[in-house]
Amino acid sequence: MERILIIEDNPMIVKSLQFKLNRDGYEVVTAEDGREAMKILTEQSFDLILTDLMLPFITGNQLIKYVKENLPGIPIIVLSTSKQENIIMDAFNLGVDDFITKPFNPNELSLRVKRFLKKNTYSS
């Protein structure tokens, strides 16, 4: 079963993501801030990461940089309300694989997750 790490500080978004991705057949682990996510990433392995950019303690971009340097095979999808182009561009420059603006359509998210996990299955 593929494992997804969700890093998001809004409990309502976490609940809806968790519900949708569990129904799609994925194992979901959640972290509500960057510090907690870093700890989880050193202890467990994942097939995909969904992260917000605006996180307490450690920013989404710091997290992305860490993952790309230390766990380069894991695709990252950013979920953010950020309309600030420079923040989004920084995330892409750090190597994120996709960007979804909140509020998002759960079915669209589901399709994108599936696409990345399928891609990784074939390439591994």
PAVOVEX-972116 format. One record per residue: residue number from 1; x, y, z of N, C-alpha, C, O in turn; residue in three letters. Coordinates in pm, 1 decimal, decimal comma. Layout:
N
seq:n.xx:n.yy:n.zz:ca.xx:ca.yy:ca.zz:c.xx:c.yy:c.zz:o.xx:o.yy:o.zz:type
NUM:X:Y:Z:X:Y:Z:X:Y:Z:X:Y:Z:ALA
...
REM end
This chain:
124
seq:n.xx:n.yy:n.zz:ca.xx:ca.yy:ca.zz:c.xx:c.yy:c.zz:o.xx:o.yy:o.zz:type
1:84,5:-118,5:0,0:0,0:0,0:0,0:89,2:125,1:0,0:181,9:136,9:80,1:MET
2:59,0:217,4:-91,3:139,7:338,0:-99,6:112,2:430,7:17,5:-0,6:443,5:65,2:GLU
3:220,4:495,3:62,3:211,0:580,5:181,0:227,9:726,4:141,1:316,7:761,5:63,4:ARG
4:141,1:810,5:195,7:143,5:953,8:165,5:158,7:1031,4:295,9:89,4:1004,5:394,1:ILE
5:249,7:1127,1:295,4:265,2:1217,3:409,3:197,7:1349,1:374,1:228,2:1410,6:272,0:LEU
6:105,4:1391,4:460,2:37,6:1520,4:442,5:91,6:1615,1:548,2:85,7:1585,8:667,6:ILE
7:144,5:1729,4:503,7:194,9:1830,4:596,6:108,3:1954,1:578,9:119,7:2026,1:479,8:ILE
8:22,0:1977,3:676,0:-79,3:2083,2:664,0:-122,1:2123,6:804,0:-147,4:2037,9:888,7:GLU
9:-130,4:2254,5:828,8:-166,9:2300,8:963,1:-315,4:2330,9:979,8:-358,1:2369,0:1088,7:ASP
10:-394,4:2314,9:874,6:-539,1:2336,9:885,6:-608,3:2201,7:905,9:-612,9:2120,3:813,6:ASN
11:-662,6:2177,0:1027,0:-721,6:2046,5:1057,7:-836,9:2006,6:965,2:-856,8:1887,8:940,0:PRO
12:-912,6:2103,3:914,8:-1023,4:2071,6:823,9:-970,5:2015,7:691,3:-1025,2:1919,4:637,6:MET
13:-865,1:2076,1:639,9:-804,9:2028,8:514,1:-743,5:1890,6:536,1:-757,1:1801,9:451,8:ILE
14:-676,0:1872,8:649,5:-615,3:1743,0:681,7:-723,1:1634,4:682,7:-705,5:1528,5:622,4:VAL
15:-833,8:1660,8:750,8:-943,1:1563,0:759,2:-996,6:1526,3:620,8:-1016,0:1408,6:590,6:LYS
16:-1020,3:1627,3:536,9:-1076,8:1598,1:404,9:-976,2:1523,5:316,9:-1014,1:1432,6:243,1:SER
17:-848,9:1561,4:324,3:-746,3:1491,1:246,6:-733,9:1346,2:292,6:-729,2:1253,3:212,0:LEU
18:-728,7:1330,0:423,9:-713,8:1197,3:482,2:-830,8:1107,2:440,2:-811,0:992,7:399,7:GLN
19:-950,3:1160,0:450,4:-1069,9:1085,4:414,1:-1063,6:1041,4:267,7:-1083,7:924,2:235,9:PHE
20:-1035,7:1136,6:180,1:-1033,2:1108,9:35,7:-922,8:1008,3:1,6:-947,4:912,1:-71,1:LYS
21:-802,5:1029,5:53,1:-689,7:943,1:17,3:-702,1:803,6:79,3:-660,1:705,2:18,4:LEU
22:-759,1:794,3:199,4:-785,7:662,9:258,7:-886,8:586,8:172,0:-871,2:467,2:147,0:ASN
23:-989,4:657,3:127,2:-1090,4:593,0:40,9:-1029,7:547,5:-90,9:-1073,8:448,9:-150,0:ARG
24:-927,4:620,4:-136,9:-858,7:582,6:-261,5:-761,7:465,7:-238,9:-700,7:415,7:-333,4:ASP
25:-748,3:422,8:-112,0:-665,7:305,8:-84,5:-521,7:334,9:-42,2:-436,8:246,0:-47,8:GLY
26:-493,7:457,4:-0,3:-357,9:492,0:43,5:-349,6:493,9:195,9:-447,9:519,1:265,6:TYR
27:-229,6:466,6:244,6:-203,4:483,3:387,2:-157,8:627,9:405,6:-66,9:674,0:336,6:GLU
28:-220,7:698,9:498,4:-192,7:841,1:515,5:-136,1:869,9:654,0:-189,5:824,8:755,3:VAL
29:-26,4:946,2:656,2:33,0:993,6:780,7:27,0:1145,9:773,7:50,3:1203,8:667,6:VAL
30:-3,9:1211,1:885,7:-14,6:1357,2:882,8:81,2:1423,4:981,6:115,4:1367,8:1085,9:THR
31:122,9:1544,1:944,5:204,4:1628,1:1031,9:144,9:1767,7:1024,3:110,1:1815,6:916,4:ALA
32:133,2:1833,8:1141,6:69,1:1965,9:1137,1:168,4:2081,3:1127,9:127,6:2197,1:1120,0:GLU
33:297,6:2051,4:1128,9:396,2:2156,7:1106,6:524,3:2096,1:1049,4:541,6:1974,3:1046,9:ASP
34:613,1:2183,6:1003,7:736,0:2138,7:939,3:828,3:2060,8:1030,6:896,4:1968,2:986,6:GLY
35:830,8:2097,8:1157,3:919,3:2030,2:1253,3:875,3:1884,7:1272,9:957,3:1792,8:1272,2:ARG
36:745,3:1866,3:1290,2:691,1:1730,9:1305,8:715,7:1648,5:1178,5:749,1:1530,2:1185,3:GLU
37:698,6:1713,1:1062,9:720,5:1644,4:934,8:864,9:1596,2:921,6:889,4:1484,4:876,3:ALA
38:960,3:1680,6:961,3:1102,4:1643,3:952,7:1130,1:1520,2:1037,9:1202,5:1429,8:996,1:MET
39:1073,0:1517,3:1155,8:1092,5:1403,1:1245,9:1035,5:1276,4:1182,0:1100,6:1171,9:1182,2:LYS
40:915,0:1285,5:1127,7:850,4:1171,0:1064,0:932,8:1122,2:944,2:949,2:1001,9:923,9:ILE
41:984,1:1216,8:865,5:1061,6:1180,8:745,8:1192,1:1107,5:779,2:1243,2:1030,9:697,5:LEU
42:1245,4:1131,1:898,8:1368,3:1060,6:936,3:1337,9:920,2:988,7:1428,0:836,7:996,9:THR
43:1212,7:893,6:1024,0:1175,5:765,3:1084,6:1097,4:672,4:991,0:1096,6:551,0:1011,7:GLU
44:1031,7:728,0:888,2:945,0:647,8:802,2:970,4:681,8:655,7:1030,3:784,4:623,4:GLN
45:923,2:593,1:567,8:938,7:622,4:425,2:801,1:642,6:360,8:700,6:587,9:406,0:SER
46:800,0:722,3:254,7:675,3:759,1:188,5:690,8:752,1:36,8:801,5:758,9:-16,6:PHE
47:576,5:738,5:-31,2:575,0:734,2:-177,2:541,4:870,2:-237,2:567,3:895,9:-354,7:ASP
48:482,5:957,9:-153,6:441,1:1089,7:-201,5:424,3:1182,9:-81,7:385,7:1140,3:27,1:LEU
49:454,0:1310,9:-103,9:434,3:1411,3:1,0:341,6:1519,9:-52,6:359,8:1571,3:-162,9:ILE
50:240,7:1553,5:29,7:153,0:1667,9:2,5:184,5:1769,8:110,5:172,0:1739,9:229,3:LEU
51:225,1:1889,4:71,0:260,1:1988,0:173,5:207,8:2126,8:142,7:195,9:2167,3:27,1:THR
52:177,1:2197,8:248,9:145,5:2339,6:239,0:280,1:2412,4:238,0:381,4:2354,5:277,2:ASP
53:282,5:2537,6:194,1:406,8:2615,2:199,5:415,5:2696,7:328,1:523,3:2714,0:385,0:LEU
54:299,3:2746,7:373,4:295,6:2830,2:493,7:276,2:2740,9:615,9:163,3:2711,0:654,6:MET
55:386,3:2699,1:675,8:380,8:2607,3:789,5:450,7:2668,6:910,0:543,9:2747,6:894,3:LEU
56:406,3:2632,7:1030,3:477,0:2679,0:1150,1:614,2:2611,2:1163,4:632,9:2498,4:1117,7:PRO
57:707,7:2679,5:1225,0:842,1:2631,2:1260,1:936,0:2613,6:1141,2:1038,5:2681,3:1133,3:PHE
58:903,1:2524,8:1050,0:987,4:2503,6:932,2:897,0:2525,6:811,3:790,7:2464,1:802,3:ILE
59:937,0:2611,9:718,7:850,3:2643,7:605,2:842,8:2527,5:506,8:926,9:2437,6:506,8:THR
60:740,0:2532,2:423,5:724,5:2432,4:318,7:846,5:2426,0:228,4:891,2:2317,5:191,2:GLY
61:900,9:2543,2:192,8:1017,8:2544,4:104,4:1140,8:2483,4:170,8:1219,8:2416,9:103,8:ASN
62:1158,7:2504,6:301,4:1270,8:2441,2:372,4:1253,7:2289,3:371,0:1349,9:2214,2:354,4:GLN
63:1131,6:2247,2:388,4:1098,9:2104,4:387,6:1126,1:2043,4:250,1:1185,2:1935,9:239,2:LEU
64:1082,2:2113,1:146,2:1102,4:2066,4:8,2:1251,9:2051,2:-20,2:1295,8:1951,7:-77,9:ILE
65:1328,6:2151,4:21,1:1474,2:2148,0:0,9:1533,8:2025,0:70,0:1616,8:1955,0:11,9:LYS
66:1491,8:1999,2:192,5:1540,7:1883,5:267,9:1507,1:1752,9:194,8:1593,3:1666,6:178,3:TYR
67:1381,6:1739,1:151,3:1338,3:1615,5:84,4:1415,2:1595,9:-45,3:1461,9:1485,4:-73,2:VAL
68:1429,1:1701,9:-125,4:1497,1:1689,2:-254,9:1645,2:1655,3:-237,1:1703,3:1586,7:-321,2:LYS
69:1706,4:1702,4:-128,9:1847,8:1672,4:-105,2:1867,6:1534,3:-43,2:1966,0:1466,6:-73,0:GLU
70:1774,7:1491,7:43,2:1794,9:1368,8:119,3:1709,4:1250,0:75,5:1746,5:1134,9:98,3:ASN
71:1596,3:1277,3:13,3:1504,0:1171,2:-30,1:1456,7:1203,3:-172,2:1337,3:1222,1:-195,5:LEU
72:1550,5:1209,3:-266,7:1520,1:1265,8:-398,9:1414,2:1192,3:-481,7:1362,4:1249,5:-577,7:PRO
73:1381,1:1069,4:-448,2:1284,4:996,3:-529,3:1139,2:1024,6:-497,6:1050,7:978,6:-569,8:GLY
74:1112,1:1099,2:-391,4:972,9:1119,1:-348,6:910,9:1240,4:-418,2:960,2:1352,2:-403,3:ILE
75:803,2:1219,0:-494,1:737,2:1334,8:-555,4:667,9:1420,8:-448,9:618,7:1370,2:-348,0:PRO
76:665,6:1551,4:-474,3:604,2:1646,2:-380,7:498,3:1726,8:-454,6:524,3:1785,8:-559,5:ILE
77:378,2:1727,9:-397,1:272,2:1814,3:-448,8:246,8:1921,1:-343,2:221,5:1889,9:-226,8:ILE
78:253,7:2046,6:-384,6:229,9:2158,2:-293,8:82,6:2197,0:-299,5:24,8:2211,5:-407,2:VAL
79:23,1:2213,6:-181,4:-113,9:2264,0:-169,0:-102,5:2399,7:-102,8:-54,2:2408,8:10,0:LEU
80:-145,3:2504,6:-169,2:-129,8:2633,8:-104,7:-230,9:2735,8:-151,7:-278,0:2731,7:-265,4:SER
81:-263,7:2827,9:-61,6:-349,8:2940,7:-97,5:-262,5:3052,3:-152,6:-312,9:3154,7:-198,6:THR
82:-132,2:3031,9:-147,5:-39,4:3137,3:-185,2:-57,8:3180,1:-329,6:-49,7:3099,5:-422,2:SER
83:-82,8:3309,2:-346,0:-93,3:3365,1:-480,3:37,2:3438,6:-512,2:52,4:3496,9:-619,5:LYS
84:130,5:3434,9:-417,7:255,6:3505,8:-438,6:343,6:3426,2:-532,9:394,6:3319,5:-498,7:GLN
85:360,2:3480,9:-653,1:432,8:3409,9:-757,6:574,0:3370,9:-715,6:621,3:3262,7:-750,4:GLU
86:641,7:3458,6:-640,7:780,5:3427,8:-603,6:789,7:3304,8:-513,5:884,3:3226,8:-524,6:ASN
87:692,0:3287,0:-424,1:692,3:3171,0:-334,6:667,7:3043,6:-415,6:731,1:2940,6:-393,0:ILE
88:575,1:3052,9:-509,4:544,6:2938,4:-595,2:665,5:2905,8:-682,9:701,0:2788,9:-698,4:ILE
89:728,6:3008,0:-740,0:846,0:2986,0:-824,9:960,1:2924,4:-743,9:1029,5:2835,1:-792,4:MET
90:979,3:2971,7:-621,1:1082,5:2913,1:-534,7:1056,9:2764,3:-515,6:1149,2:2683,3:-523,6:ASP
91:931,3:2728,5:-490,3:896,2:2587,7:-469,1:929,5:2505,6:-594,1:986,6:2397,1:-583,2:ALA
92:894,5:2556,3:-711,9:925,9:2483,5:-835,4:1077,0:2475,8:-858,0:1128,6:2373,0:-902,0:PHE
93:1147,0:2584,6:-827,9:1293,0:2584,2:-842,7:1359,3:2483,5:-749,7:1465,1:2429,1:-781,2:ASN
94:1296,3:2458,8:-634,4:1348,5:2358,7:-541,1:1315,2:2216,8:-586,3:1369,6:2119,9:-533,4:LEU
95:1226,2:2205,0:-683,6:1199,2:2073,5:-740,0:1063,8:2011,1:-711,4:1048,1:1890,1:-728,0:GLY
96:963,6:2091,1:-668,2:831,9:2029,9:-646,0:778,8:1978,3:-779,5:813,8:2029,2:-886,0:VAL
97:695,1:1877,7:-771,5:645,8:1812,4:-891,2:513,0:1869,7:-940,5:482,1:1862,8:-1059,4:ASP
98:434,9:1926,3:-848,4:304,6:1978,6:-886,6:259,6:2081,1:-783,3:311,3:2085,8:-671,7:ASP
99:162,6:2162,7:-822,2:112,8:2270,0:-735,0:-38,2:2275,9:-749,2:-90,1:2288,1:-860,1:PHE
100:-108,1:2267,4:-638,1:-254,2:2276,8:-640,1:-295,9:2392,3:-549,4:-257,0:2398,0:-432,8:ILE
101:-375,0:2483,6:-604,0:-419,5:2599,1:-527,4:-542,5:2563,2:-445,7:-635,9:2500,4:-495,7:THR
102:-541,5:2604,4:-317,3:-658,7:2585,6:-231,3:-756,1:2699,7:-258,1:-712,1:2810,5:-288,6:LYS
103:-884,7:2677,1:-248,1:-949,1:2546,5:-227,4:-936,4:2462,9:-354,1:-936,6:2517,1:-464,6:PRO
104:-925,3:2331,3:-338,8:-906,7:2244,9:-454,3:-1019,9:2143,5:-463,3:-1092,1:2119,4:-366,6:PHE
105:-1033,2:2086,1:-579,5:-1133,1:1982,7:-602,9:-1071,9:1848,2:-559,0:-967,9:1808,7:-611,6:ASN
106:-1134,4:1778,1:-464,3:-1079,2:1651,4:-414,9:-1056,1:1548,2:-525,2:-960,8:1470,6:-518,9:PRO
107:-1143,6:1547,3:-626,6:-1125,0:1450,7:-735,5:-1004,3:1485,0:-821,2:-934,1:1395,5:-868,4:ASN
108:-979,7:1613,7:-841,5:-861,3:1655,6:-916,4:-735,4:1616,3:-838,7:-639,3:1564,8:-895,9:GLU
109:-737,7:1641,2:-708,4:-624,7:1603,5:-623,9:-600,2:1452,7:-633,8:-486,6:1407,8:-649,2:LEU
110:-707,2:1376,7:-624,8:-700,0:1231,6:-632,0:-634,3:1186,0:-762,5:-549,2:1097,1:-761,7:SER
111:-673,5:1246,3:-873,0:-616,0:1211,9:-1003,7:-467,3:1245,1:-1010,3:-387,6:1167,2:-1062,7:LEU
112:-431,0:1360,7:-957,0:-289,5:1399,5:-959,8:-204,4:1306,8:-873,8:-94,5:1268,0:-913,5:ARG
113:-255,4:1271,3:-755,9:-184,3:1178,9:-667,3:-163,6:1045,6:-739,5:-53,4:990,8:-742,2:VAL
114:-271,5:995,5:-797,1:-266,0:868,0:-869,4:-162,0:873,1:-981,3:-85,6:778,4:-1000,1:LYS
115:-159,6:983,7:-1055,1:-66,3:998,7:-1166,5:78,4:990,6:-1118,9:160,7:923,1:-1180,9:ARG
116:109,7:1059,4:-1009,0:247,7:1057,2:-959,3:286,9:921,6:-903,0:400,1:876,9:-921,6:PHE
117:194,7:856,4:-834,7:227,0:726,7:-777,1:241,8:621,0:-886,6:325,2:531,0:-875,9:LEU
118:162,1:632,1:-989,9:172,4:539,4:-1102,5:307,1:558,5:-1173,0:375,0:461,7:-1207,3:LYS
119:344,0:683,9:-1193,6:470,5:718,6:-1259,0:587,5:658,8:-1180,1:679,9:601,8:-1238,1:LYS
120:582,3:672,5:-1048,0:689,4:620,5:-963,4:695,2:468,6:-962,8:803,2:410,3:-953,6:ASN
121:579,8:404,6:-972,5:575,5:258,5:-974,2:647,6:206,5:-1098,7:721,9:108,6:-1092,3:THR
122:624,7:273,1:-1211,0:688,2:227,3:-1334,8:837,4:254,7:-1334,9:914,9:177,8:-1391,9:TYR
123:877,9:363,1:-1272,0:1019,7:400,7:-1279,7:1104,4:330,2:-1174,6:1227,1:333,1:-1184,2:SER
124:1043,4:267,0:-1074,7:1126,9:204,6:-971,4:1158,4:59,6:-1005,3:1227,7:-7,9:-929,2:SER
REM end
